[in-house]
Amino acid sequence: MAGNPNAVFLTDVQPTATSIGELAFTAYQRQQFQDVAYYEPFYLKEVYTTTPKSA
């Protein structure tokens, strides 16, 4: 994946609970809230569903 021109690797970001908590606290201080009642997930690839075949 390192050869993909669309890939971006951040060496100074650590995916830990502490770093995520810091991001959340910063957003809270800035009053940047999200309305989770209308949240829609963002999927990187299309989701396909099918109907199961009868046995």
Secondary structure, 3 states (H helix, E strand, C coil): CCCCCCCCCCCCCCCCHHHHHHHHHHHHHCCCCCCHHHCCCCCCCCCCCCCCCCC
